Amino acid sequence: MNLPNLKIPLSVEAYIEGELRSEVKHEYLAGEVYAMSGASAAHNLIAGNLFSALHQHLRGGPCRVFMSDMKVRIQHAREDYFYYPDVMVACQPNDTARYWREQPKLIVEVLSESTERVDTREKVFAFQTIPALEEYVLLAQDRREATVFRRAEGWAACKVQGDALLELASVSLTVGLGEVYEGVEG
């Protein structure tokens, strides 16, 4: 008799506990855990440059900017999902979990070969379920290009390229793509 291969989902508590001890970050999708790959120098520079501009802009206000080690938690259809955005801004005073935020206003991902499919498809839809989210931004790594999705515009994609200005309406910041891509070769 062949028994089906039953896979027991990992609990949220076990996931969080494991992440505290793990040297590798993992995303959690409804009980399944997926290891994340490391990032390139360009990826780090792009995310760091935008983090720096946001941090400077938001200083002294109610919003906080987080970079890559803070998770976003989504609860949808009685399932939990945890992702590690490259940059995230959260402004809700009651959104204070130690290791994640549930109501970010802005999420930014820097695309890479290994994450582009998930960032441009799965996460676009997953992040739209966050009631407080106003913008989701994808930054190309191999060229100066940002794709901005805004709730106020029905989540339609808007591309900004070259030396144009990137408007982050959710946090009232306009920054040049030249500043975002400063120090990145290519």
C-alpha positions as CSV (number, residue, x, y, z in Angstrom):
1,M,0.0,0.0,0.0
2,N,1.4,3.4,-1.0
3,L,0.7,6.2,1.4
4,P,0.7,9.8,0.1
5,N,3.7,11.9,1.0
6,L,2.1,14.3,3.5
7,K,4.1,17.5,4.2
8,I,3.3,19.2,7.4
9,P,3.4,23.0,7.2
10,L,5.8,24.8,9.5
11,S,4.1,27.0,12.1
12,V,4.7,30.7,12.1
13,E,6.3,30.4,15.6
14,A,8.7,27.7,14.4
15,Y,9.6,29.9,11.4
16,I,10.3,33.0,13.5
17,E,12.4,30.9,16.0
18,G,14.4,29.3,13.2
19,E,15.0,32.7,11.5
20,L,16.5,34.1,14.8
21,R,19.2,31.3,14.7
22,S,19.7,30.9,10.9
23,E,22.6,32.4,9.0
24,V,20.5,32.3,5.9
25,K,17.3,34.3,5.5
26,H,14.1,32.5,4.5
27,E,10.8,33.7,3.2
28,Y,7.7,31.9,4.6
29,L,4.7,31.2,2.3
30,A,1.8,29.5,4.0
31,G,3.9,27.0,5.9
32,E,6.6,26.5,3.3
33,V,10.0,28.0,3.8
34,Y,12.3,29.2,0.9
35,A,16.0,30.2,1.4
36,M,17.1,33.5,-0.1
37,S,20.2,34.0,-2.1
38,G,22.8,36.6,-1.4
39,A,22.8,39.9,-3.2
40,S,25.4,41.5,-5.5
41,A,27.3,44.7,-4.9
42,A,25.1,46.6,-7.3
43,H,22.0,45.3,-5.5
44,N,23.4,46.5,-2.2
45,L,24.4,49.9,-3.5
46,I,21.0,50.6,-5.1
47,A,19.1,49.5,-2.0
48,G,21.5,51.4,0.3
49,N,21.3,54.6,-1.8
50,L,17.5,54.6,-1.7
51,F,17.5,53.7,2.0
52,S,19.8,56.6,2.7
53,A,17.6,59.1,0.8
54,L,14.5,57.8,2.6
55,H,16.1,57.8,6.0
56,Q,17.3,61.4,5.6
57,H,13.9,62.5,4.3
58,L,11.8,60.8,7.0
59,R,14.1,61.8,9.9
60,G,12.1,63.2,12.8
61,G,8.7,62.0,11.5
62,P,6.4,59.1,12.4
63,C,7.7,56.9,9.5
64,R,10.6,54.5,9.8
65,V,12.6,53.0,6.9
66,F,13.9,49.5,7.1
67,M,16.4,47.6,4.9
68,S,16.4,43.9,4.0
69,D,16.5,42.3,7.5
70,M,13.0,43.4,8.5
71,K,10.2,41.2,7.3
72,V,6.7,42.2,6.0
73,R,3.9,39.9,7.2
74,I,0.8,39.3,5.2
75,Q,-2.2,37.5,6.4
76,H,-4.4,36.5,3.6
77,A,-7.1,33.8,3.3
78,R,-6.2,32.5,6.8
79,E,-2.6,31.9,5.7
80,D,0.6,33.8,6.7
81,Y,3.3,35.0,4.4
82,F,6.6,36.6,5.4
83,Y,8.8,38.4,2.8
84,Y,12.1,40.3,3.3
85,P,11.7,43.5,1.2
86,D,14.9,45.3,0.2
87,V,13.6,48.6,1.5
88,M,10.3,49.2,3.4
89,V,8.7,52.3,5.0
90,A,6.2,51.8,7.8
91,C,4.3,54.7,9.5
92,Q,1.5,53.1,11.6
93,P,2.2,53.8,15.3
94,N,0.6,50.4,16.3
95,D,2.6,48.3,13.8
96,T,5.4,47.5,16.2
97,A,6.2,43.8,16.1
98,R,9.9,43.2,16.8
99,Y,10.8,41.3,13.6
100,W,8.2,42.4,11.0
101,R,5.8,45.0,9.9
102,E,2.2,44.4,8.7
103,Q,1.2,47.8,7.5
104,P,4.0,49.3,5.4
105,K,3.3,52.4,3.2
106,L,6.1,51.7,0.7
107,I,7.9,48.6,-0.4
108,V,10.9,48.5,-2.7
109,E,12.6,45.5,-4.3
110,V,15.8,45.6,-6.3
111,L,15.5,43.0,-9.1
112,S,18.0,40.3,-9.7
113,E,18.0,37.3,-12.0
114,S,17.0,34.9,-9.1
115,T,14.2,37.1,-7.7
116,E,12.8,39.0,-10.7
117,R,10.0,36.5,-11.5
118,V,8.7,36.5,-7.9
119,D,9.2,40.2,-7.4
120,T,7.3,41.1,-10.7
121,R,4.5,38.6,-10.4
122,E,3.8,37.0,-7.0
123,K,4.8,40.0,-4.8
124,V,2.9,42.5,-7.0
125,F,-0.3,40.6,-6.1
126,A,0.6,39.7,-2.5
127,F,1.6,43.2,-1.6
128,Q,-1.7,44.7,-3.0
129,T,-3.5,42.9,-0.2
130,I,-1.8,45.1,2.4
131,P,-4.4,47.8,3.3
132,A,-1.8,50.5,4.2
133,L,0.5,49.9,1.2
134,E,0.4,52.9,-1.2
135,E,3.4,52.1,-3.5
136,Y,5.4,49.1,-4.6
137,V,8.6,50.0,-6.5
138,L,10.9,47.6,-8.5
139,L,14.4,48.8,-9.3
140,A,16.3,47.2,-12.2
141,Q,19.8,46.2,-11.3
142,D,21.3,46.2,-14.8
143,R,20.0,49.7,-16.0
144,R,18.6,52.8,-14.5
145,E,14.9,51.9,-14.4
146,A,12.2,52.0,-11.8
147,T,8.7,50.5,-12.2
148,V,6.2,52.0,-9.7
149,F,2.9,50.5,-8.8
150,R,0.5,52.8,-6.9
151,R,-2.8,52.0,-5.2
152,A,-4.1,55.4,-6.2
153,E,-3.6,54.5,-9.9
154,G,-5.2,51.1,-9.7
155,W,-1.8,49.4,-9.4
156,A,-0.9,50.2,-13.0
157,A,2.8,50.0,-13.7
158,C,4.6,53.2,-14.4
159,K,8.2,53.1,-15.7
160,V,10.8,55.8,-15.0
161,Q,14.2,55.5,-16.8
162,G,17.6,57.1,-17.3
163,D,18.2,60.3,-15.5
164,A,14.5,60.9,-14.7
165,L,13.1,61.7,-11.3
166,L,11.6,58.9,-9.2
167,E,8.5,60.2,-7.4
168,L,7.6,58.3,-4.2
169,A,4.2,59.9,-3.6
170,S,3.5,57.7,-0.5
171,V,6.3,59.5,1.4
172,S,6.4,62.8,-0.5
173,L,10.0,62.2,-1.8
174,T,11.3,62.9,-5.3
175,V,14.8,61.5,-5.9
176,G,16.8,61.3,-9.1
177,L,17.6,57.9,-10.5
178,G,21.2,59.1,-10.8
179,E,21.2,59.3,-7.0
180,V,19.6,55.9,-6.6
181,Y,22.1,54.3,-8.9
182,E,25.2,56.3,-7.7
183,G,28.3,54.1,-7.6
184,V,26.8,51.3,-9.7
185,E,28.9,50.3,-12.8
186,G,27.1,50.0,-16.1
